[in-house]
Amino acid sequence: MPLPLRIALVTATEARALDQDLPPLTDALRAEGAEVALVDWDDPTADWSLFAAAVIRCPWDYTRRREAFLAAMGQVATQTRLFNPPAVLRANTDKRYLQGLADAGVAVVPTLFLTAADDLTRLVAWLNEQHAQDCVVKPSVGAGSQDARRFAANCRAEAVAHAAGLAASGRTAMVQPYLDRVDAQGETALIFMGGAFSHAIRKGPLLRRGEVAGPALFAAETIAARQPGVDELALAEQALAAVGQPLLYARVDVLRDGDGAPRLLELELIEPSLFFAHGAGSAQRLAGLIVAAGRGQWPG
């Protein structure tokens, strides 16, 4: 009798209880006949060669140790099949990838990136060019709204100060106009599996003016199922095509601008919540793809 396929789901200890996708995905993999282990990305005792594939699930503390995380995943990829692959992880762990997508013609939310070497005072002029009432300032490496703040139009000095603080700490600050249609319409998150659209959800607005995100790994969200617009789906497919390689899973977060046109907010290719509860059969579909990948049958 052949040995069962062994699959590692890559986690972080403090995130396991927070990841609502873990139980249904684990159950679906076991229903496919696979053995499943939850393995922390920084576990020095882990033998990744024991697994047919490792799938990144919830290493949600990676933002605090990005280089260590990328190095660890690079090592994992030498011992087993890693999804998504290391090149995708390196690019997608820093939101400066948005500039590359914009250069490729993808309609992203306008974004200014600033480091300590930049003249931060140009931020005000840039925001005025965007005709932004409010703006959002956050680090380019981050997750769950950590260190993200929303500033009103009459608080430009505070926005510059927050960007300066991020830059002074060695991080890259990113600034975006706050697209206020999100307050009424929320944002659309489109989930793809194996390159095919699976389902979508509506996420309510997270940032209130002047509010400072807490230390939690991610912020609480208001979630509901949503049917994406044809234009939102087209934008998501364009963004994924620009990545240029097969992706086991992806989530594309989209907002509408003042003219009602969809704009890419984020392309989540590392460890996104996939909201299986809002997509009938989605955990089973991903489990089937993972098993195929573990057997070397995906990508075909």
C-alpha positions in Angstrom: 0.0 0.0 0.0 1.5 3.4 -1.0 2.2 5.8 1.8 -0.3 8.7 2.2 0.6 12.1 0.8 2.0 14.3 3.5 1.2 18.0 3.4 2.6 20.8 5.6 0.6 23.9 6.3 3.0 26.7 7.2 2.0 28.6 10.3 3.0 30.8 13.2 2.3 29.7 16.7 0.4 32.8 17.7 -1.7 32.8 14.5 -3.0 29.3 14.5 -6.0 30.0 16.7 -6.8 33.1 14.6 -6.9 31.5 11.2 -10.4 30.5 10.4 -9.3 28.8 7.2 -7.1 26.2 8.9 -9.8 23.8 10.2 -11.8 23.5 7.0 -8.6 23.2 4.8 -7.2 20.6 7.1 -10.4 18.6 7.1 -10.6 18.9 3.3 -7.1 17.7 2.8 -7.7 14.7 5.1 -10.8 13.9 3.1 -8.6 13.7 0.1 -6.5 11.1 1.9 -3.6 13.3 2.8 -1.8 13.5 6.1 -1.6 17.1 7.3 0.8 18.7 9.7 0.8 22.3 11.0 4.5 23.5 11.0 5.7 26.9 12.1 7.9 28.6 9.6 10.6 29.2 12.1 10.6 25.7 13.7 14.3 24.7 13.7 13.5 21.1 14.2 11.2 20.8 11.2 12.2 18.3 8.5 10.5 19.7 5.4 11.8 16.9 3.2 9.2 14.6 4.8 6.4 16.5 3.0 5.3 16.2 -0.6 4.4 19.9 -0.5 4.4 22.9 1.9 1.6 25.4 1.6 1.9 28.8 3.3 -1.1 29.4 5.4 -0.7 31.8 8.4 2.9 32.8 9.2 1.4 36.2 10.1 4.3 37.4 12.2 6.6 37.4 9.2 6.4 41.2 8.9 8.5 41.5 12.1 11.2 39.3 10.6 10.8 39.5 6.8 14.3 38.5 5.8 14.4 35.6 8.2 11.1 34.4 6.8 12.2 34.7 3.2 15.4 32.8 4.0 13.5 30.1 5.8 11.1 29.7 2.9 14.0 29.6 0.5 15.4 26.6 2.4 12.0 24.9 2.5 11.8 25.2 -1.3 15.0 23.2 -1.6 13.5 20.3 0.3 9.9 20.2 -0.9 7.4 21.9 -3.3 6.5 25.3 -1.8 3.4 27.2 -2.6 3.4 29.9 -3.5 7.1 29.8 -4.6 9.9 31.9 -3.1 10.1 34.4 -5.9 6.5 35.3 -5.4 7.0 35.6 -1.7 9.9 38.0 -2.0 8.0 40.3 -4.3 4.7 40.1 -2.6 5.9 40.7 1.0 6.7 44.3 0.1 3.8 46.4 -1.3 6.2 48.2 -3.6 5.1 45.5 -6.0 2.2 47.9 -6.7 4.5 50.2 -8.6 5.4 47.3 -10.9 1.8 46.5 -11.5 1.0 50.2 -12.2 3.9 50.2 -14.7 2.4 47.2 -16.4 -0.9 49.1 -16.9 -2.9 47.7 -14.0 -5.2 50.3 -12.4 -3.9 50.5 -8.8 -4.9 52.9 -6.1 -2.4 55.8 -6.6 0.5 55.2 -4.2 3.5 57.2 -3.2 6.5 55.4 -1.6 8.8 57.3 0.7 12.1 56.4 2.5 14.3 58.3 4.8 16.3 59.5 1.8 13.3 61.2 0.2 12.0 64.7 0.8 8.9 63.9 2.8 7.5 67.3 2.5 6.6 66.6 -1.1 3.9 64.3 0.3 1.5 67.2 0.8 1.9 68.4 -2.8 1.3 64.8 -4.1 -1.8 64.5 -2.1 -3.2 67.7 -3.4 -2.5 66.5 -6.9 -4.6 63.4 -6.1 -7.5 65.7 -4.9 -7.6 63.5 -1.8 -9.7 64.5 1.2 -8.3 61.9 3.5 -5.2 59.8 3.1 -3.8 56.5 4.4 -0.2 56.1 5.6 1.3 52.7 6.3 4.5 50.7 5.9 5.1 48.9 2.7 5.9 45.7 4.6 3.0 45.0 6.9 -0.2 43.1 7.4 -3.5 43.4 9.2 -3.5 47.3 9.3 -0.5 47.3 11.6 0.9 50.9 11.8 -1.7 52.0 9.2 -3.4 55.3 9.9 -6.0 57.4 8.1 -5.6 61.2 8.2 -8.2 63.9 7.4 -7.4 66.6 4.8 -6.6 69.2 7.5 -4.1 66.8 9.2 -1.4 66.8 6.5 1.3 67.6 9.0 0.4 64.6 11.0 0.4 62.4 7.9 3.9 63.6 7.0 5.0 63.0 10.6 3.7 59.4 10.5 5.4 58.8 7.2 8.6 60.3 8.5 8.4 58.1 11.6 8.1 55.0 9.5 11.0 56.1 7.2 13.2 56.9 10.2 12.7 53.4 11.5 14.2 52.0 8.4 10.9 51.1 6.7 9.4 52.4 3.5 6.2 54.4 4.0 3.4 54.2 1.5 0.7 56.8 1.1 -2.6 56.5 -0.7 -5.6 58.7 -1.1 -8.5 57.4 1.0 -11.2 56.3 -1.5 -14.3 57.1 0.5 -16.7 54.9 -1.5 -15.4 52.2 0.7 -17.3 53.6 3.6 -20.6 52.8 1.9 -19.6 50.0 -0.5 -16.7 48.3 1.3 -14.0 46.6 -0.7 -14.2 43.5 -2.9 -11.8 40.6 -2.3 -11.7 38.1 -5.1 -10.3 34.7 -4.4 -8.6 32.6 -7.1 -7.4 29.0 -6.9 -5.1 27.5 -9.5 -5.7 30.6 -11.6 -9.5 30.2 -11.7 -11.9 32.5 -9.9 -13.5 30.8 -6.9 -15.6 33.3 -4.9 -15.6 36.8 -3.5 -16.4 38.6 -0.3 -17.2 42.2 0.8 -14.9 43.6 3.5 -16.2 46.6 5.4 -14.0 49.7 6.0 -11.2 49.3 8.6 -9.6 52.7 9.2 -11.3 55.5 11.0 -9.7 59.0 11.1 -6.9 59.3 13.6 -7.3 55.7 14.8 -4.1 53.8 15.6 -4.1 50.1 14.8 -3.3 47.9 17.8 -0.6 45.3 18.1 -2.7 42.4 17.0 -1.6 40.3 14.0 -4.5 41.6 12.0 -7.6 43.8 12.5 -11.1 42.4 12.9 -13.1 42.6 9.7 -16.8 42.7 8.7 -17.2 40.0 6.0 -20.1 39.0 3.7 -20.3 37.1 0.5 -20.4 39.3 -2.7 -20.8 38.8 -6.4 -18.0 40.8 -8.0 -18.7 43.2 -10.9 -17.5 42.2 -14.3 -15.1 45.1 -14.3 -13.7 44.0 -10.9 -13.2 40.5 -12.2 -11.4 41.8 -15.3 -9.1 43.9 -13.2 -8.3 41.0 -10.9 -7.5 38.8 -13.9 -5.3 41.5 -15.4 -3.3 41.9 -12.2 -2.8 38.1 -11.8 -1.7 37.8 -15.5 1.0 40.5 -14.8 2.5 38.2 -12.1 3.5 35.9 -14.9 3.6 32.6 -13.2 1.2 30.0 -11.9 -0.3 30.6 -8.5 -1.9 28.0 -6.3 -4.0 30.6 -4.5 -4.4 34.4 -4.7 -6.6 37.1 -3.3 -7.2 40.4 -5.1 -8.5 43.3 -3.1 -10.3 46.0 -5.1 -11.8 49.4 -4.3 -13.8 51.8 -6.4 -12.5 55.3 -6.9 -14.5 58.5 -7.1 -15.5 57.8 -10.6 -16.7 54.3 -9.7 -13.9 52.6 -11.5 -12.3 49.6 -9.8 -8.7 50.0 -8.5 -6.4 47.4 -7.1 -5.7 47.9 -3.4 -3.6 44.8 -2.8 -2.6 41.6 -4.4 -2.4 38.9 -1.7 -0.2 36.0 -2.8 1.5 35.0 0.5 -0.8 34.0 3.3 -4.2 35.6 2.6 -7.4 34.7 4.4 -9.4 32.9 1.8 -12.8 33.0 3.5 -13.8 29.4 2.8 -17.0 29.9 4.8 -18.3 32.3 2.0 -17.5 30.1 -0.9 -19.3 26.8 -1.1 -16.8 24.0 -1.8 -13.8 26.3 -1.9 -11.8 24.5 0.8 -12.3 21.2 -1.1 -11.2 22.8 -4.4 -8.0 24.1 -2.9 -7.4 20.8 -1.1 -7.7 19.0 -4.5 -5.2 21.4 -6.0 -2.8 21.0 -3.1 -2.9 17.2 -3.5 -2.3 17.5 -7.2 0.6 19.8 -6.5 2.0 17.4 -4.0 1.9 14.6 -6.6 3.6 16.9 -9.2 0.4 17.1 -11.2 0.0 20.9 -10.8 0.9 23.1 -12.5 0.4 20.7 -15.3 
